Amino acid sequence: MPNSTRSNFWVPGGPTELPARLRSSILDLKDGKLFFMDALLGVDLAEEDPHLKAPEGYNAAQQVHIHQGDYEGRAVIVSWLTQEEPGDSKVYYGQVQGEEKTTFVTGETYSYSFYNYTSGFLHHAVISGLEFDTKYFYTLGSGNITREFWFTTPPESKLDTSYTFGVIGDLGQTADSLSTLEHYMNGSGQALLFVGDLSYADFYPYHDNNRWDTWCRLIEPSAAYQPWIWTAGNHELDFLPEYGETIPFKPYTHRFHVPFRASNSTSSLWYSIKRGPATIIVLSSYSAFGMYTPQYRWLEAALRNVDRTVTPWLIVLMHAPFYNTHSEHYYEGEPMRVIFEPFFVEYKVDIVFAGHVHAYERTYPVSNVKYDIQNGQCTPEVNGTAPVYVVIGDGGNIEGLSSPSTRPQANFSAFREESFGHGVFEIQNYTHALFAWHRNQDGVKVAADSAVILNQFFS
C-alpha cells in the first residue's frame, strides 16, 4: 500500500487554518465548514532524511543532473549547485574512470531569489562534440572535494536502432517517490521522459524553495547519470503575485536548462530533440497554444520537419492529458486537444505521455478529430492510425493518488489503475516497441500492464 493516510475531518476556520500541503484537498463545502472526505494524503520525506541531505565537504557540488545539450545527441548539459561560493564552474571529462582529466568546459553561473529564499550558485555547462554511443566520466569540484559521475551518449539516429526510455510524472519527494525512483533505477531505462510536476515545493508556505533543493538532491542518483527530459507542469508555475513573485516558472527555468534553441523554439517550455531512434516533442500545457501562437507555429514546423527514415519513432510529452477517464482533471486537456490533436494524427505521432492525474491509464490508438456524434454526444473513436495516450502522473507526490474513478471505463481506455509506479518504453526496431507499466508494490521486473506499440508511420 502507498505510504499515505486517510482522513475525515472538517475545519471551521477555512483553508487558512490548514497546513499548506492540505489546502488543495478540499472536496466539499457545507454550511460554511470545510469537509475533507476520504482524502488520500502523502507525507514528504523530512529535510534531514539521508536521501535529501547535501554531500559533505565545503562547497561540494550537489543536485547534479544532466540533459541532452543539442538536437542530435552529441552534447550534454551538466547542471549542479554550490552553496558557499560560485567556484570555477568547470566540468572535467574523459573516457577513463578515475584518472585526472585535463579536458574541461566552463559553465555559466546563476542565482535567483523567490520571496524570502535565495538560491545557491546554479551552474550549467555544455559538453559538446561527443561521440555517439560512448561512455564518458565527468568530475565536478576542486581540491579534495571532487565528485565523479558518468553518462552514456545515445546511439546515432538511424532507422533500425533500439533504445529504452523510462517515463515518470508527478514525482514529488515522499517515501512513495523514493520507491518509484528505486524501482526505475533497477530497470533498463537509458534516459527518462519526465512529464511534469517535479518537487511540489509550492505546497509549502511561500512556495518554500528549499524544497527544490531537497528534490534535486533526491533525484541525483539517477539524474546525474542519464538525462531527464523535462516537461513543465502546473506545479512548476510558482506564480505568487501577492508576495511579489509574478514571473511564472521562475525556479524551474533557473534550475533546468534544455536545448530549446537547437529546435528553433523561442521558449524552454516547448522544444524537441532526437535521441537514438526517436524524436521527442515537449509541449507546455500552461503556455498559450491557440492558433498562430508561438507554440502552435513551432509545433507545426517541428512535426513537419521530422524525418521518420532517421528517427522512425515520434513521441510527445505534455502535462495535462488529452484522454483521461479518471475523475480528477476530467476534460482539463480538452482545449489543447482540439487545437493539437489534428497535428498528431496527420503527422502520425506514435505515443503521447502525460501526467497531472495521479493514476495510470493507457488508451488504445484513439482520436476525436472527426467529431463522431453518437447518441447526441461527441465520442472519441478507437482509430488504428492515431497515437496511443498514456497518463502516468503516479510518481508518488504529496497529493497522493487519485480517488477511484466513478466513471465507466470508456471503450478507448485499455487499462487504468490508481497505484504509484513508472513506465518503460522500449523501442525494439523501427516497427515495434513495447510499453510496460510497473507498480511500486510489485517486483522490479513485473509489469502490471504492457502493450506492443506499432509504429504509425511504418504500419
N, C-alpha and C positions, 0 to 999 in steps of 0.2 A: 504494500500500500504506500501511496505517496506520504512524505513527511509533512502532514498537514493536520489541522484541527478544524472541526466543525463547530459552529457557534449559533445559538439562537438567543438574541437579546435585543433590547431597544434602548435608545439613548435619548433622554428627554431634551437635552440641550442642543441637539442638532449636530451636524458633522464637525463643527469646530472643536467639540469635546473629544473627538476620536483621535487615535494615533493616525498619522498621515497615511500609513500604508493601508488603512481600512476605509478611507473616505470614498473610494470608488466602488465599494461593495454594497452600496445602498440598493436594496431591492424593492422597498415599498415604503409608502408614507401614509400613515393613518392618524387622524386627529392630532396632527402636529408632532407626532412622535415617529422617530425613525426606527423601522423594524428591519432586522437582519435575519433572514430565514435561511437556514441551512447553507450559509456561506462557507465555501471551501477556501481556507486561507493558508498561505505558506509562511515560513519564517526565514528571514535571511540569516546566513552564517554570521556569527559575531565578528567584528573587525579584528579581534585578536586570534581568530581561527588560523591555524598554521597555513591553510591554503590561501589565505588572503594577506599574509604578512610580507613585508618588504624583505629582500635579501639583506644579509648582514654586510657591513662594511660601509665606510664613508663614501657617499655619492655613488654607490653601486648602481649600475644600470638595472632598471626594473620595468615591469609592464611591457616586456618586449613582444612585439608582434610584427608579422610581415604581410605584405600584399604584393600581388603581381605589379610590376612597375612600368609596364608598357603594354601595347596592344598584342604583341606577338608572343610574349612569354620568355623573353631573353633578359628581362630586368626584374629586380626585386626592390620594393620599398621596405626598408628596415626602420621601425619606429620604436622608441623607448623613452623613458623618463629618468632624469636625475633630479634628486630632491634638493641637495645642498647648494650646488653651483652648476653652471652650464657644462663645464668640462670642454673637451675638444671636439665633441660631436663626430668622432671618426669611427668608421667601421672597417676593420681589417678582415680580409677574406682570402681564401685559397682552397685547394682541393685536398689538403693533408690535415688530418686532425691533430691538434696539439702543438704543431710546430709554430715557431714565431713567424708571423705573417708580416710581409712588408708592403703588400698591395693594399691600398685603402681608398675609401671615398670619404668626403666630409659632407655632413648633412647640414640642414638648417635647423635653427633652434627657435622655439616659440614658447609663449606662455599666455595664459588668459585668466581673467577674473570673472567670477559669477557670483553676484551678490556679495556674501561675506567670505568667499573662498577665492584663493589664488593658487593656481596650479604650480607644480614644479616645472622643470625645464623639459619641454617636449621636443624630441629630436626626430627628424625624418630624413633619411639618407637613401639615395637611389644607387644601387649597384647595377650597372648596365653592361652590355656586351658579353653576357654569359653564354655558355654553350647549352644546347638543349640536352635534356635527359642526363644531367650531371649533378653530382652531389657536391655542395660547397659548404665549408665551415666558415663561420664568421665570429669575430671577437669584439666585444664592447668593453669599454673601460680602460683604465691605465694603471700603471704601478702594480700593486699587489691585489687590486680589486678589479680583476678582469673576469668576464664570463663568456664562455664559448657555446655557440649553438650551431645548427646546420639546417640546410634546406636542400631539396632536390628540384631542379628546374623541370618543366613539363617536356614531354616528347614534342618534336616538331609536328606541327599540324599537317596531317595527311589523311587521306580518305579512310584507310583501314587501320587506324590507331586505337588502342584501348586505353581507358583511363577511368579512375574511380573517384567520385565526389561524395563527400558527406554533406548532409543537409540538416541544419538546426535553426530553430527560430524561438524567439521569446524566452531567452535563456535565464536571465536574472542571476542571482547568487545565493540560492538556497541549498539545502542538502540534496534536493532533487536535481538542481542544476549541476551540482558536483557529480551526482550519479550519471546524468546524461553525458557529461564530459568524459568520465571514466569509461563508460560503455563505448563511446565514439572512439576514444584513443586506443582501445583494444581491438579496433576493427581495421579495415583495409583502406579507409579514405586517404587520398593523396592531397586533396585540397578541400576546404569547407565552404559551402554555399550558405551564407547566413542571411536569413530573410527578415531581419529587423527586430527591434526591441531588445536592447543589449543589457544594460546594467540595472534598469529600473531605479536609478538614483532619484528620479522625480517623485518617488513615493515618500521621500523623506522631507522634513521641513526645509523650505527654501531650496528644494532640489539639491540636497547636500552632495556636492561634487566629490567629497571624499569617497563616496560610494562608486564613482567612476574609477578612482584609483584602486579600490579593492577588487572591482570586477576585472580590470585589466591585469591584475596580478593573478586572479583565479584562472584566466584563460591562457596565461603564458606557457604552461607546459605543452599546450598544443599549438597555439598561435605563433610561437617563436620558431616553430619547425616546419610549418606548412602554411600557405596563405589562407587567410579567412577573407572571402569575397563579401564585402559589406553591402547591406541594404539598410536604408534608414526606415525606422518605424515611428509610430506616434509617440513612443516614449523617448525618442531622440529629439523631439521638438524643443523641449526645455524652454518654453515660452512663458515668462513670468513678468508681465509688464507692470504689475502692481509693485514690484520690487526693482524696477528699472531694467529688467532683462527682456529686451524687445527684439533681439536677433535670434530667429529660430535656428535650431541645430548648432548652436554655438559650441558646446563641449564636443559634440560628435565631429564636427568638421575640423576642430583643432587637433583632436586625438587620432583621427583615422584619415589618412591620405590615400587617395585612389588615383589612377592614371586617366582621369576623365578627358583631358585634352587630347590624349592619344586616339580617342574615338570621336574627335570633333564635337564633344559635348561642351556646353558652356557652364555646367554645374557638376559638382562632385556627387550630387544626389541621383543623377542618371548617367550611365556610361556603359561601355561594353568592352570585353576582352576576348581574345582567343586563348584557349588553354587546351592543348592536345587536340582531340577530335571535336571539340565543342566551341561554339560561340556563345558567350553568356551575356545576356542583356539585363541590366539592372535598371529598374524603374522606381520612381518616387510616388507613392500614394498620397503624399501630403504636399505636393507642389502642383502648380497649375498644369492641367493636361488637356484642356479643351483644344478644339481645332485651331491651328496656327499658333499655339503657344510654343515656346522654345522646346519643351519636352516632346510635344506632338511632332513638330518638324524633325527633331533629331531622331526620334524612333522610326519614323517613316524612312528616312535616309539610311539609318543603321541597318534596318531589316533588308532594304533593297540592295545593300552592298555586301551582304553575306554571300560568300562563295561556298555552296554546300559540297562542292567537289574537294574542298580543302578542309573545311570543318563541317562534316555532314550533320552534326547534331546541333540543334538550336534550342537553348534553354533560356527561360525568362524568370527573373526573380522580382518579387514585389512584396509588399507587406500585407495590405488588405486584399483578401481573396475575391476573385470573381465568382467562384462557385463554393457555397458553404451551406450545408443543411443543418448545422448545429443552431441552437437558439441564439447564442451570443453573436453579435455583429452581423446578423442576418441581413443580407442585401446591402451592406455598407459599401461594398466594392462595385455596386451597380453603375454609378455614373462613369467610372473609368472603364468598366467592361463595355458599355455602349460605344465609347469612343475608340478603344484599342482592340477589342476582340476581332473586328473585321481584318485588321492587320495580321493578327495571329493566325487566322485561318488562311488568308491569302498567301502569306509567306511560309506557311507550313511549320509553325513552331511545334516542337515535339512535346515539351513538357513545361509546365508553369508551376513554380514553387512559391507559396505564400505562407504567412504566419497569422498573427493577430488573434485568431481564435485558438484558445488554449486546449486544443484537442488535435486529433489526427483524422484526416479524411482523404481518400483517393477517389477520383472520378474515373469513369470510362472516358474515352475521347468524346468531347461534348462541345456543342456550340449553340448559340442562340441568335446567330446573325440573321437568320431567315424570319425570326419573329413568328414562329408557327403558333397559330391560335387553336387551342383545344379547350372545349367547354368554356369558352369566353376568356381564357387566360393564355398569356404568352408562356410557352413551356419550352425549356431547353430540350434539345434532342441529342440522343447518342449518335455521334457522327464520326465515322472512321477516318475522316480527313481533318479532324480538329485535334487540338492538344489534349493531353491528359493534365488535369489540375490536381495538385497536392497541397492540402493545408497541413502545415507541420509546426504550429505555434505551441508545441507541447514540451518546450525545453526544460521547464521546471520553476518558473519565476514565482515571485511572492504573491501574485494574484491567485495562484492555484489553478486548478483545472476548470474548464467549462462545465456547467451543470449538464447532466444527461439531457439530451435533446428530447423535446416533446413533439418534434415534427417527424412525420413519417419519412423514412429514408427514400429519397427520390430515385427514380429509375436510372438516373445518370450517375448515382453515387455507388461505387463498387464496395467501399469499406469505410467505416467510421468508428472511432472509439475515443473515449476520454481517458487517456493514460499518457504519462510522460514518456518521452523517447526521442529518437533521432532517425534520420533516413540515410540510405546509401544508394547512390545512383551509379551503377557500374556499366560503363559503355564497353561492350564486348567487340563490336566491329561497326561498320558503317550502316548496318541494317537493324541490329538488335542491341537492346540494353536491358538491364534488369534493375528494377527499383524494389527496395526492401525497406520495411519499417520495423525498427527494433524497439520494443518496450523496455523500460528500465528494470521492471520486475522479472524479466526473462533472462536466460543465459545470453552471453555475448553473441553467440553465433546463431541464436534462434530468431527467425523473422516472424513477427506476428501477422504481417501482411506482405505480400510480394506480387509482382506482376512483370511480365515481359512487355517492354515498350518497343513498338515498331517505329522505325524512322519514317516520318511523314513524307519526306522528300523522295525517298527511295522505295516507298511502298507501292 
